[in-house]
Amino acid sequence: MNSFKKNACRTEAAGSRINTRGVENHESGENMIKFKRYLSPDTYGIICRTLSLAAIVVLAAACANIGNPSGGARDEDPPLFVTANPPQGALNVDKTKVTLTFNELVNVKDAFTKVVVSPPSRQVPRVASVGKRVTVTFDSLMPNTTYTIDFADAIEDNNEANKLQGFAYTFSTGETLDSLRISGMVLDSRNLEPRQGILVGVHSNLNDSAFIKTPLLRVAKTDDKGQFTIRGLKEGTYRVFALDDKDNDYKYENPEEDMAFYEVTVTPGSETVETTDTIFNALGEVDTVTNRMRTRFLPNDILLRTFNSQIRPQYLAKYERIDTTKVFFKFNTRADNLPELKVVNPAGESIEDAVIERSARNDSIIYWLPERLVHADSLRIAATYLRTDSTGNLSETTDSLRFYYNRPKPKKAKKSDKQKKISVEDSIRNITLDVSFKTTQQEVYLPLEFEFATPLAKLDTSAFRLEEMVDTLWKPVKSPFTFMQRDSVSPRHFKVEYPWAYETKYRLAADTMAAIGIYGKPTRPISQEFSTKKEEDYCSLTFHLSGLDPAIPSFVELLSGSDAIVRTEPVANNSVTFKYLSPGKYYARLIEDFNGNGEYDTGNYDLQLQPDLSYYYPKVINIKKNWDKEEQWDVFAVAIDQMKPNAIKKNKPAQDNRNREQTNENEEEEEEMFDPTANPFDPNSKNRRKTGAY
C-alpha cells in the first residue's frame, strides 16, 4: 500500500472516531445524544466503545481492499537522481567514498559487469546500495584526474525494477574537470548483431602496440543496443578500440578475445545546437513546445565492428581409436601441416600406407589403418606435429600416444536366439562394402552425392550406369554423366554430375564388385532410385544492387530464418540471382570481398586489416512456388544498425516496463519500414564506408 493510500485510511479512521464521540452537527451524533437520556452512564459508555471498535474494523477492511491490483497503475518510472556527496562535477575531491542519493529505494544490479569506472584500475571500486543511497568506495585516487562512474542501466528501483538508463557520475581530484565525450556503436562485423556489454576505450598513445601492451586510458561499456559513450576526455587525439575483455586486463593481450579498432584517429570536440522539446499532457496531446540550447559532443557516430582473429595456440586436443579400422586426431585450430606418424608398437610396423580422411582445415584427421594393424588391440604411435610453445611460436613436438580398442564382449545367446538363423541379408552385409546415398529427392542444380563405408582400393567407374524412367521402363540417360570424387580431402565421398530434368525418375546402377574397399570387401549390386521436383515447385530471386563500388568484389548470402547460410552467389554487373529455390521466407546479406576469394575473411590487428564488410537486406523476402521475384537493393540506403531485420536479430534490446506487455502483431509489415534518419550514422558517406566509420 503506497503512502497516499495509507494516509487516506488514517484520515477515514480518525473521522470515524470523532463521529462516534457525538459531534453535534452530525445526524448520528444528535440521535446518540437523544438516546443517552434513556441509558445509565455505564451502559452508554459500553455502547460507545463497542461502536467505535466496530467502525475501526470496518475501515481497516476497506483499507486492505484498496491494495487490490485494480487500485492503481503500475509504477513505470525509473529512479531519479537527487544529490551526491561530493556533488556531481566536484573539483579537488580527496574522499575515497562517493554517495549518490535517489528519490526512492534502489538496487544496483550486476555491478561487477555493468558499472565501469574510468580511468580503469586493477583495484575495482566497491559498489553497494542501501535504501535510497548508492555508495562507491575507492581504495585510492590518482591526483589531478577526472573520474567517471558509468552505471549503464545497473540502477533500478526496488519495487518494479525500473531501470535508470545511462546514468553517470563525474568528479575530479584536481583543479579541472575533463568533460569531452565521444560516442558510437559496436556491431559484430559478420552478422551486424549489437555487441552488448563489450568494453570500449581510447589510447592517447597512437602506436599500434599501445593496445597490446598498456591498459586503455578511459573506458565505457556498450548497452543492450550496442551503444557507448566515453566520458571525461581531455582535448587531444585518440585511437578507439573495442574489446571483449575476458581476462579484465583492459588490453588486447589475448588473441582469442573479440576486438575492434577504429582505423582513423579521433579528436573530441563539442558544439552548441538548438533543440526542440515537446511536452505532452495526460491525454497524449501536445501541451508545450520549447526551444533550448544544448551541447552536442562529437564525434557521436563511431562504428566499431568486432571480429575474432581466429589466432589460437595450436595443440592436439583429442586422439582416440574410433574402432578397429581407424584412429582419430583432433586439433583445436587450423593446422597447416598434417602430423607425421610412426608406429612404435607393434614393433617393425609402418603406418605410412594409411589412407587419410581430413577436414579442409586439417583440424580433424582420420587415419584408416592398414589391414595388418586392424587386428592389434593396442597401438603405440609417435606423432610429430606443430604445437605453440611458451613463447607463442610454433615448434615441432613429438608425443608417444597409446590407442586402445576394447572389443565389445559377445552377448550370451539366449536359447531362443540359438535357434534363429542369421539372415541372408546380414551374412552378405558382413562381407560386402556398403554404399549410402544422401537423398532420394534430388535437386536439379546439385550433383548426386553418395559415400562408401571405407576408402576404396579399386573403382571401376565404367561399371556404373545412370538411367531414367521412360514410359515405365529404365533407359540409359541421353547425355554423358560425370562420376568423380567429391573433393580432395575425403576419399570415401563421390558424386555424379548430370543436367537433371524436372519431374523425372532416375536410377544409378552398378554390378557386383564395381568398387572394392581397402579391406577387400566388394560392393553388392547397386540400384539407387531417386527423382527430381516439378519445375513449378521451384522459384527464383534476383537482387538489383545499387551503391556498390565496382572496384570491390562482392557476393550475396541467402539466409534462413535462423540467420544460417542457405546459398551463396557472386555479384556480377550489379545483380545476383538465386535459382531453384524452395518456397519460403528468406533474408539476405552482402559481403564486400576485398581480396576476391569468395569467402568472408576476418580481420587481423597485427597486420592492421579490417574484416570484410557485411550489409543486410532490411526486409524479409517471401517467395511462393513458381515465382520469379526481383528486388531493388540500395545497399547503403538504411543505417547500418537498422539493416538487419528484427526477426533474425538475436541480441535484441530489453524492453522497459512501458513496453513490457506490448506485443508486435504485425512484425512482417513493420520489417518493411525503416527510418534511416533516426540513426546517428550516415550511410551515404563514402569516406566513412572506407574507414569503417559509416
N, C-alpha and C positions, 0 to 999 in steps of 0.2 A: 504494500500500500504506500503510495507516494505521500509526501508531506502535505500536499494540498488536500488530499482526501482525509488524512488523519486530522488535520485542523478542522475540517468540516464536521467530522464526527464529534470532536471535542466540543464544538460550539453547540451542536444539537443536544448533547447530553447536559451541558450546563443550562440551556434553556429549559429543559425538562425539569431539572431540579428546582429552578426558580418557579415554574408553574405549580409544582406540587406543594410549594410552601404558601400558596394563596395570594398571588399577585392580584390586587383589587380590580384592575381593569381587564382581567381575563375571565371569560364566561365560566369556565370550570372553577376558577378561584372563587367567584361570587357564590356559586352553588355550594361549594365546600364550607364557606362561612355560614350560610344559612343552615347547613346540615349539622354544624358544630353545636348549635343551640340544643340539639336533642341527645348529645353524647356526653359521657363523662370525659374529663381531660385525659385520663389514661387510655381509654378506648380510642379517642380521637388521635392520640399520638401514634398508637399502633397502626391504625389505618393509614395515616400519612406515610409512615416509614415503609409499609408494605407496598403502597402505590409507587413510591419513589424507586424502590428496588425493582419492581416490575418494569417501570419505564426505562431504567438503565439497561436491563436485559434486552428489551425490545430494540433499543437504539444500538446496542452493541452488535446484535444480529444484523441490523441494517448496515452498519459499518462494514461488517465482514462481507456482505453481498456486494459492496462497492468494488471489491478487488477482483471481480469476475473478469475474464478475458474481454467481455463486451464493455468493460468500464472505461476504456481509454485507448488511444492509439499507441502503437509500439514506438519506443524510443529509437529513432533512426539517426540522431545527431551524434557526431564524434565528440570527444572531449575537447574543451577549449583551453589553450594555454593562458594562464593568468599572470604569473610573475616568476622570476627566477632570482636566485642568490648564488653568485653575483648576477647582476642584471644582464639581459641579452645585449651582446656587443660591448661588454665592460672591458676596460683597459687596466693594465698594471695588476692583473689578478695574481695573487700568490697563494690562494687557498687551493687545496687539492680535492675539495669536495664541492660539487655543484648540486643545488637543489632546485628542482622545477616543480611548480605548483599548477594544478589544473582545476577546473570548475566542478569536477566530480571524481568519484573513486575510479582509479585507473590501474591497469596492469601493463607490464612490459613483456610481450610475448616473443620468445625466441631471440632474446637479447644477444646471445653469442653470435648468431648467424646474421641478424638483421642490423644491429646497431654498429655503426662504423665511426671510428674516431680518426681524425686527421690532425697532425701527421700520425702515421701508424707507428705502433710501438710493440715490442715483444711482450711487454707487461700490459696485458689487456685491462683497461679500467673496469671496475666492478659496477654493474648497473643493478639497481633494486627499486622496487616500488612499494610504498606503504601509504595506504589511504589515498589522498589526493596528490601525493608527492612522489616524484621520481628522483632518485639520487644517483650521481655518477661520481665515483671516487677514484682518483689517480694515485699511483704510487709516488710519482714526482712529475714536475712540469719543467719543460725547457724554457730558458729565458728568451724574451723578445720573439715569441712565436704565437701565431694565430691558431687557436684550436677550434675545430668544428666537430660537433657530435651530431651525426646524421642518424635519426631514428627510423627512417623509411616509414613503414606502417606498423612498427612494433608496439606503439602506444595505442591502447584500446580501453574503452570504458568497461567497468566491472560487470555490468548487468547484461548488456546486449552485444558486447564485443564489437561495438562500432569503432572502426579504426581511424586514427588521426593520420592522414596521408602526408608524407613529405615533410614532417617536422624536423627542423634542425636548430641547434643552439650553437652560438659562436661567442668566443671571448679571446682576449689577448693577454699575454704575460708581459707585453711591452707597451710602448707609447703609441703604437699604431695598430690598426686593425686591417688586415688584408681582406678585401671584400669582393674581389673579382670572382666570376664564376664561368664555367663552360658546361655545356650540356649536350646530350645527344641520345643515341640509342645503340644497343648491341644486339645483333641478329646472328643466327647461325648461318655461315656462308653457304652451306649446302642446301638447307631447306627453309631458310628465312624464318625460323622459329625465334621468337623473342627469348633472349637468354636472361633468365630470372636469377637474381641473387649472385651475379657474377661481379668480380672486383674490377673496377676501372680506376686508373691512376695516371699520374703525369710524372715526367722527369724533366728537370731543367738542364741536366746533362744530356746533350743531344747525341752522344755517341751510341752506336748500336749496342755496345757492351753494357751500358748502364742498366738496361732492363734485366740483364742476366746476372750482373754482379752486385747490384745495390738495390735496397728496397725502394719501392715507389715513394715519391715525395709527398704527394697528397692523394687521397683515395676516396672513392664512394662505391656503393653497390647499386646494381640495377634493381628496379622494382618489378612488379609482375607483368609490366608491359615491355620490359627490357630497357626502360629509360633511366638515365642517370643525370646527376648534377654534381660536379666537383666544386666545392666552395672554398673560400679562404685563400684564393690565389693572389700572389703578388704580380705586379706588372713584369712582363718578360716574355720569353719564348719557351715553349714546351713541346715535348713529344707525348702523345697519348697512347695508352695501352689498355687492353682488357685481359683478364687472367682468371681462369678457373683455379683459384689458388688452393689446391688440396692440402699442401703442407704448411699453409699460413706463414710463409716467409716473405710475402709481398714482392717476389721477384721470380723471373722465369728461369728457374734453375732445373726444373724437372721437365724434360721434353715430352713427357706423357700428358701434360696439362694442356687443355684447350687455351688458346690465346688469340689475340688480335692486335695489330699495330696500325696506327694511322700513318699513311705514307708521308704526309706533309706536316710541318710544324704548325703550331697554333699560337697566336698572340691574343690573350684575353683582353676584352675591352667592353665598353658599355655605351649605350645611347639612351636619350630621353625620348619617349614616344607618348603620344596622346591615345588613350584608350577610352572606350565607352562601356559604362556599367549600366546594366538594366536590372531594376528591382521589380519583382512581381508581387502582387497581393495574394491573399489566401485563395482566391479563385483562379489563380494562374494567369491573371491579366497584368499587362504592363502597368506598373504604378509610377515609377520614376526612372528617368534616363539621365545619367550624369556623365560628364567627361572629366577625366583626370589625367595627370601626367605621371608616368612611372618609368622606372629604369629597366631597360632590357639589356641583359648580359649576352655577349657574343664571344665566340660562335656558339650557336644553340642548335646546330644541325649536324653534329659529328656522327658519322655512321661507322661503327666498328663491326667487322664481320669475322666472327671467331672461326678457327679451324684447328685441327689437330695435325701436327706434322707427321704423324704415323712413325715417328722415330722411337724405337723400342730397344731396350737392351736385349740382345739376342741370346737365347738359351734353349736347351732341349726341355720342353715342358712335359712330355709324356712319351713313354715307349711301352709296347706290350706285344704279346703274341696273340693275335686275334683267334687263330685256330691253327691246325697243324700246317697249313699251307702258306701262311704269311705272317710277317712281323710289321709293326706299325710304328712310325716316328711322328711326333707332333712337336713342331717348333712354335714358339709364342708369337713370332712375327715372320715377315717375308725373309726368305733366305736366298742369296744369290747363287749359292752352290749347294749341290747335294752332298750329304756326308759320305765318307769313304768307309766301307765296312770290311772287316776281316774276321773270319771265323777262328776263334781260339779253341773252342771245344764243341764238337768232336775235333780232335787234332787232325791236321792234314786236309781238312775240308775247305772248300772255297765257296764264296757267295757271289763271285763276280758275274756268274751267268744268271743271277736272279732277275726276274722281269720287274721293272719299276713302274708303278702307277702313282701319279702325284697330282697335286693341285697346281694351278697356274702360278701361284706364289711360292711354291716349294715349301710351304709350311706344314703340309700333310703329305706323308710319303708312305706307300705300301710296297714292301718287297715281297714278291711272290717267290717263295723258296724253291730251289732246285729239288727235284723229287727225292734225291738221296738224303736231303735234310728233313724231309717231311716226317719221317718216322722217328726222329730224335725228340724225345720229350723235353729235353733240356738243351739249350744252346747258350754259349757264351760268345758274344760278338764284341770286338773292339771297334768302336765308332769314332771316327775322327771328323770333326766339324768345327765351324767358326762360332765362337762364343764371345760376348762382350766381357772384357776383363774389368778390373777395379779402376783402371784409368779411363774407361769409356771407349776403348778401342777394341776392334775385333781381333782376336788371336786364336790360333789353332789349338784345339784341345782334344785329347783322346780319353774316352770313358770305356771301361770294361763293363758291359751290360749283360745281365742274365735274362734269358727268355724261357719261361716255363709254360708248358701246356698240360693242364690237368685233364686228362681224358675222362669224360663222364662215365661213371660206373654203369654197366648194363643193369637195367631193372630186372628184378626177379620175375620171371614169367609166371603168370597165373595158369592154373590148369586149363581154363577155357582158352587162354591165349595160345597155349601149346598146340591146341587142336586147329587153330586158324592157320590158313596158308597165306604166305606172302603173295600179294597180288602181282600180276604180270607187270603192271604199271610201275610199282615200286622197284621191282627187280631191274627193269630197264633203266629207271632213273639213276640207280646206283652205278651203272656202268656207262652212262652217256652224258653228254655235255648239254646243259640246259641253255635255252635262249629265251630271253624275256623282252617283250615289246612295250614301248612307253604308253601306247594308246591304241584303241580300236576306232577312234573318231579322229581322222586325220585332217589337219588344217591344210588348205590348198597352197599356202605360202611357205610351209615348213617341210623339211625332209622327214622321211620316216626314220625314227630312231629305235635302236634295239641294242641289247648287250648280251654278251656271253658270260657264263658263270666264272670262267677263268680266262686269262690271256691265251692266245692261240699259238700253236706250233705250226699249224698248216691251215690255209684258207684257199678254197677253190671258188673264186667269185663267179666263174662261168657256170657253176652248178646252181646258181640262184636264178629264179625266173620271176619276173613281175608280170602279173596277169590282171585283166579286168573282165568284169562280167558283162557279156553282151547277149541279150535275149536268153538269160538263164544259163548261159554256157561260159566257162572260163576260157579266155583267149589271150595270147600274148599282147602286151601293150604295143601301140603303133610306133612309138618313139623310143630311142635308146634311153636307158637309165644309167645312173652312176652309182656304183657301190664302193664305199670308201670308209676309212677310219674317221670317226667324228672329229678328233683333234690329235695333237701330238703328245698329250700328257696321259691319256687313258687308253691303254691297248685293248681294252675289252669292249669299248663302245664304237658302234658303227652306224652308218646312215645310208639311206637310199634317196637320191635326189631325182625328181621327176616332175614334169609340168602337169600336176594333177588336174583332172577335170572336175567340175562341180557335180554333185549328186551321183557319184559313181562308186561302185564296189570294186575293190582291188584285193589281190592276194599275192603275198610274197611266199614262194615255194622253193624248196630245195630237197634233193635226195639225201639219203643217209651218207654220212661222212663228208658232207660239204665243208665242214670245219672240224679240226681236231685240236683239243686243248693241250696245254703244256704237260699235263699229267696223263696224256694218252687217251682221254675219253673223246669219242666222236659224237657228233650231233646225230640225233634221230631225224627222220624226215620232218621237214618244216613246212607248215601250211598256216600262215597267219593272214586272216581276213581282216579288212578294215574298209571304211567308207568315208567319203567326203560330204560336206554340207551342200545344201542348195545355195545357189548364187544369192537369192533373196534373203538368206539368213545372215548375210554379211552387210556391213555398212562401211563408210569411209569418212575421214575427217581431214580437211585441208585448212591450214592456217596461212593467211596472207599477212606477212610481217612488215612492220614499218618502224623506223627509228634506229635500226641496227647500223653499225659501222661495217661497210662492206669489206674492209680490210681484215676484220676479225672473224675467223671461222666460228660457227655455232651449230648446235644441234638441239633438238627438242625431245624431251622425255614425256611420254604419255603416262599418266599416273592413275592408280586406282583410288578408291575412297579411303584407303589406309595410307596414302602417300607413297605407295610402292610403285616401282617402275614396271610398266606393262610392255612398252615398246620404246625404241629409240630410233630416230631418223635424223639425218643431217639436213641442214637448211641449204637450199640451193635457189638462187635467184629470188631471195626474199620470200620463199614459200616452203612449206613442208607438208607432205601428205602421208597419212596413215591409212593403208588399205587393209581389207579383210578383217575389219574389227567386228567383235561381237557386240550386239546392242547393250547399252547400259550407260552409266554415268562415268565420266572421265574428267580428269584435271590435267594440266599441262605445265611443264617447267622448261624454260630455255636456259641453256648454258653457253656462255661466251667462252669458247675453247681456244685459249690463246696460243697453245702450242700445236693445235690441229690434230691431236692424236685420237679424237673421237671419244675421249673419256674425261670425266671430271677429275681435275687434279687439285690436291690440297696445296696449302702454302708452305713456305719454308722460311723461318725468320733468319736463320744463319745466312741464307742467300738473298734475303730481303725480297722474297717472292710472295705476292698475294695469291690466294686461291682463285680458281676460275669463278666467274660471276654467275649467279643464279637469278632468274626472274620467273615469277609465276603468272600464268594467265589468270585474271582475277575472277573468273566465273566457272561454275560447273557446266560441263557440256553433256547434254542428254542426247543420245543418238538412238534412233529406232531402226528396226530391220529395214534393209533395202534403201537406206537413206545415204545420200552423199552430201555431207554437211560442210559448209565453208564458213570460216570465222575470220574477221579482221582483228588483228592483234597489234596495237601500238604498244610496243614493249615498255616504254617509259611514260605512258600516259597516267599511270596510277603510282602514287607514292610507294616506295619500296616496302614499307612496313604494312601497307594496306593491300599488297598484291595477293598474298596467299589467302584463299577462301577460308572462312571460319570453319567450314565443315571438316576440313582436313588439318586444321591447326591444332596442335597438341598442347602447347603452352598458352592457354587462354587466361586472361586476367581474371582474378577472383571478383565476383560480384559483391558490391556492398549491400547493406541491408535495404536500401531503397529499391534495389533491383532483385532482391533475393527470391521473391515469389513470382517474378515475371518470367514467362517462357516465350521463346521465339517460335511462333506457329507458322511463320512464313519465311523460313530460312532460305529456301531456294530463291524466292523472289528478292530477298534482301541481298543475297550474294551477288546479284547482278547490278547492284547500285553502290557506287563508291564515290567519295568526295575527296579527291586528292588535295583540294585547297585547305582541308582541315589539318593537314600534316605539315610539320616544320621543314621536311625535306623537299628539295626542289628536284623532281625527277627529270626536268628538261635541261639541266646544266650539264653539258657535255664534258666540261672540265672536271666536274665532280665525279662523273662516272669513271673517268680515267684514274682519279686519285683514290677512289673508294669512298669519297665523301658524300656523294649523291646529293 
